[in-house]
């Protein structure tokens, strides 16, 4: 999976344009090589060659595309490798989530010399947001600017951003905090739905309900490493927490 995003920063406004390319390699007698490509406002329900399955081979139907909501929600099932990929467009932003067996994730890393594996290691440390520091800085800045023009970032204070995110995300987990961060950074309420759908995708993809919510303490203790028979990779490309300090990101599965 290759993911490219660009950002432009002007007076704290962020503008994103996204592309997502997924390549399923030729696999034994099951499927032909297939490529899926999506961009903002172009979420196709077919592979690049117009087909909706793995080709003409015996196991072609073990790879297929299912359109859940036209132009908004697509699911790609690769049953021959036990993998499901969910791609969504929410507002102007793309998100995707991947459920993949540990064996497949580890075999990809063993065969490739690339260092960036979001499935196993998460985002690089220098691209992560410290939510506690961000919250403290935001509250302090808004307290100093209270009563002055521009005291609220893009129409939201920290409290109003929390209230807005609570409408869809009552549990204060990492999805909730990402939602708050994005509202304060961009002012775009689409981020509330993006974070909500991200959590909903995890609920569908991960059978262990104890793994649905990720909390800051889990991140600090390293308890969010993927264990067991399946790994669930959730890449919120629309969330600034993953995209703030980089112009392009290439993720390999």
Secondary structure as the mmCIF struct_conf table of DSSP 4:
data_model
#
loop_
_struct_conf.conf_type_id
_struct_conf.id
_struct_conf.beg_label_comp_id
_struct_conf.beg_label_asym_id
_struct_conf.beg_label_seq_id
_struct_conf.end_label_comp_id
_struct_conf.end_label_asym_id
_struct_conf.end_label_seq_id
STRN STRN1 UNK A 2 UNK A 10
TURN_TY1_P TURN_TY1_P1 UNK A 11 UNK A 12
STRN STRN2 UNK A 13 UNK A 24
STRN STRN3 UNK A 27 UNK A 27
TURN_TY1_P TURN_TY1_P2 UNK A 28 UNK A 30
STRN STRN4 UNK A 31 UNK A 31
STRN STRN5 UNK A 34 UNK A 39
TURN_TY1_P TURN_TY1_P3 UNK A 40 UNK A 41
STRN STRN6 UNK A 42 UNK A 42
BEND BEND1 UNK A 45 UNK A 46
TURN_TY1_P TURN_TY1_P4 UNK A 48 UNK A 49
BEND BEND2 UNK A 50 UNK A 50
BEND BEND3 UNK A 52 UNK A 52
STRN STRN7 UNK A 53 UNK A 53
BEND BEND4 UNK A 54 UNK A 54
BEND BEND5 UNK A 56 UNK A 57
TURN_TY1_P TURN_TY1_P5 UNK A 58 UNK A 59
HELX_RH_3T_P HELX_RH_3T_P1 UNK A 60 UNK A 62
STRN STRN8 UNK A 63 UNK A 69
TURN_TY1_P TURN_TY1_P6 UNK A 70 UNK A 72
STRN STRN9 UNK A 73 UNK A 78
HELX_RH_3T_P HELX_RH_3T_P2 UNK A 79 UNK A 81
TURN_TY1_P TURN_TY1_P7 UNK A 82 UNK A 82
STRN STRN10 UNK A 83 UNK A 90
TURN_TY1_P TURN_TY1_P8 UNK A 91 UNK A 92
STRN STRN11 UNK A 93 UNK A 101
HELX_RH_AL_P HELX_RH_AL_P1 UNK A 102 UNK A 111
HELX_RH_AL_P HELX_RH_AL_P2 UNK A 118 UNK A 121
BEND BEND6 UNK A 123 UNK A 123
HELX_RH_3T_P HELX_RH_3T_P3 UNK A 125 UNK A 127
HELX_RH_AL_P HELX_RH_AL_P3 UNK A 131 UNK A 144
TURN_TY1_P TURN_TY1_P9 UNK A 145 UNK A 147
BEND BEND7 UNK A 148 UNK A 148
TURN_TY1_P TURN_TY1_P10 UNK A 149 UNK A 150
BEND BEND8 UNK A 152 UNK A 152
STRN STRN12 UNK A 153 UNK A 153
TURN_TY1_P TURN_TY1_P11 UNK A 154 UNK A 155
STRN STRN13 UNK A 156 UNK A 156
HELX_RH_AL_P HELX_RH_AL_P4 UNK A 158 UNK A 166
TURN_TY1_P TURN_TY1_P12 UNK A 167 UNK A 168
BEND BEND9 UNK A 171 UNK A 171
BEND BEND10 UNK A 173 UNK A 173
HELX_RH_AL_P HELX_RH_AL_P5 UNK A 174 UNK A 186
TURN_TY1_P TURN_TY1_P13 UNK A 189 UNK A 189
HELX_RH_AL_P HELX_RH_AL_P6 UNK A 190 UNK A 205
BEND BEND11 UNK A 207 UNK A 207
HELX_RH_3T_P HELX_RH_3T_P4 UNK A 209 UNK A 211
BEND BEND12 UNK A 212 UNK A 212
HELX_RH_AL_P HELX_RH_AL_P7 UNK A 216 UNK A 221
TURN_TY1_P TURN_TY1_P14 UNK A 222 UNK A 224
BEND BEND13 UNK A 225 UNK A 225
BEND BEND14 UNK A 228 UNK A 229
STRN STRN14 UNK A 230 UNK A 235
TURN_TY1_P TURN_TY1_P15 UNK A 237 UNK A 238
BEND BEND15 UNK A 239 UNK A 239
HELX_RH_AL_P HELX_RH_AL_P8 UNK A 240 UNK A 243
TURN_TY1_P TURN_TY1_P16 UNK A 244 UNK A 245
BEND BEND16 UNK A 247 UNK A 247
#
